[in-house]
Amino acid sequence: MNENILVIEYRDEVVEKIIDILKERHYNPIPTKSRSKGIEIANESSIDLIILDADIGDSQGLQLLETFKTEENTKGIPVILLSTPYRKMEFIEEAIGLGIDDLIFTPFDEMEFIASVNGALKLKKLFVENNKLIKQNNDIEEELNNLKDVSEEHYKSFKEAQKKYDDILNYDLETGLDNKKEFYKQFKKFVFESVRHEDTIILSCFCIDGLENIINEFGIMAAEEIILQFTKVLKDASREEDLIARFGNNEFIVAFKRMDIRLYDEKVEEIKNLVRKNELDYNGMLIKYTMSAGISYTAYRKTYHFENNVEKEVAPSLLALHNAKRRGFASVYIHPTIIRK
């Protein structure tokens, strides 16, 4: 991790506790008791998070918070405010109005504290990534606008820049998988090809069981690691000609091309076994998880008429996943459209 965390706190025992917790999890705490020194460090150092005592400098914590949230060099740094639980509601409302990222009452629980730190750092990371994407998007749009007016000899460069722009819109940034829009686009081609060759398609929708519980207990960063692990499982269990996409935060779909209807049981069991072997070592805790699946089957024969409605073709597998989740963890539901042979 090694993120730099500025700790502005005047109580020695609280500072020592915070430093121990942060160092144990490989963060880099930078403590100070001085209000002015805190401003100096925040402006001159690379700080990822500020933990600020509301009572620093004769209860001037909110003034310091306002400084951090308005100065150009520090307004992008998340701030966690430490306070006693006896503050009036007006104080809390003022802190929220100044843009506080979290509020922790002392004395605090260690796990709640580190969950708050992880959450604030995650927000910082998303803020930075979002700004990068916005800048990248603006740069590419500017490049496209400039290239539209160039001569024919530069047309190839224009098309390459356009492809970069399209890529940003067509894949999931976290997993690298196609997003729903791109899946529907590719699946439509998939369908026409299957009609032409009289092939079959097994559509499998998956979700990670209890993902919200994992977020609540271990934090969103642990959940993201599990999502990446599960993405790798789906890639390992599929072939190059299959389609894989992320439909939502916890909704994945795989279109298995030319799969015999009798083989989908084996394929789902293979994915289950790969998931069983996964475990995440997160801050000294082992996290295991299961997955649920919904399966549908589409037979494209000479007598089949494709209605050009991709969403309608995918809907049975999504409904099957919904029914699987209703049955509990590690469930598999087969849509009635599948006829066992």
Buried (B, 14 or more C-beta within 10 A) or exposed (E): EEBBBBBBBBBEEBBEBBBEBBEEEEBBBBBBBEBEBBBEBBBEEEBBBBBBBBBBBEEBBBEBBBBBBEEEEBEEBBBBBBBEEEBEEEBBEBBEEBBBBBBBBBEBEEEEBBBBBBBBBBBBBEEEEEEEEEEEBEEBEEBBEEBEEEEEEEEEEBEEBBEBBEEEEBBBEEBEBBBBEBBBEBBBEBBEBBBEEEBBBBBBBBBBBBBEEBBEBBBBBBBBBBBBBBBEBBBEBBEEEBBBBBBEBBBBBBBBBBBEBEEBEEBBEBBBEBBEEBEBEBBEEEBEBBBBBBBBBBBBEEEEEBEEEBEEBBBBBBBBBBBBBEEEEBBBBBBEBBEEE
